[in-house]
């Protein structure tokens, strides 16, 4: 129903574009994804979402570190 009324939206992005760039850079340098997640106070799943998407991910999943 909400989607039909134009109210359906995902969660707000957890990180700004600059933070996403830093996240990707850290992972590229070999920093473990669990450490990157802790640094940005997001879940590992959210890290993977940002790495998987080419754009700014708006994944609003729960924090489960």
C-alpha positions as a printed NumPy array, in Angstrom:
array([[ 0.   ,  0.   ,  0.   ],
       [ 2.649,  2.528,  0.967],
       [ 4.571,  1.845, -2.219],
       [ 1.471,  2.468, -4.342],
       [ 1.009,  5.799, -2.575],
       [ 4.605,  6.839, -3.253],
       [ 5.65 ,  6.561,  0.387],
       [ 7.855,  3.515,  0.023],
       [11.532,  4.359,  0.436],
       [14.575,  2.552,  1.674],
       [16.579,  3.641,  4.688],
       [18.749,  6.703,  4.659],
       [22.379,  6.238,  3.605],
       [24.633,  5.393,  6.539],
       [27.686,  7.103,  5.03 ],
       [28.444, 10.23 ,  3.04 ],
       [30.084,  9.938, -0.387],
       [33.499, 10.846,  1.052],
       [33.164,  8.113,  3.666],
       [32.21 ,  5.568,  1.001],
       [35.333,  6.488, -0.965],
       [37.433,  6.066,  2.187],
       [35.734,  2.739,  2.95 ],
       [36.549,  1.418, -0.523],
       [40.114,  2.681, -0.27 ],
       [40.665,  0.927,  3.07 ],
       [39.295, -2.353,  1.729],
       [41.475, -2.016, -1.379],
       [44.51 , -1.582,  0.895],
       [43.69 , -4.883,  2.575],
       [42.137, -3.685,  5.837],
       [39.759, -6.419,  7.078],
       [36.127, -5.615,  6.382],
       [35.208, -6.237, 10.02 ],
       [37.675, -3.528, 11.082],
       [36.328, -1.142,  8.452],
       [32.79 , -1.779,  9.689],
       [33.813, -0.998, 13.268],
       [35.598,  2.176, 12.179],
       [32.437,  3.492, 10.513],
       [30.051,  1.959, 13.101],
       [28.156, -0.019, 10.482],
       [27.619, -3.737, 10.039],
       [29.799, -5.905,  7.809],
       [26.728, -6.466,  5.647],
       [26.496, -2.71 ,  5.072],
       [30.181, -2.656,  4.089],
       [29.453, -5.352,  1.511],
       [26.434, -3.379,  0.26 ],
       [28.616, -0.324, -0.354],
       [31.31 , -2.399, -2.04 ],
       [28.783, -4.156, -4.253],
       [26.997, -1.037, -5.46 ],
       [28.564,  1.448, -7.808],
       [26.409,  4.219, -6.447],
       [25.723,  5.466, -2.961],
       [23.905,  2.609, -1.26 ],
       [20.891,  3.484,  0.809],
       [20.854,  0.272,  2.732],
       [18.945,  0.734,  5.954],
       [19.624, -2.638,  7.519],
       [19.934, -3.172, 11.232],
       [23.263, -2.878, 12.942],
       [24.376, -6.37 , 13.81 ],
       [28.123, -6.379, 14.331]])
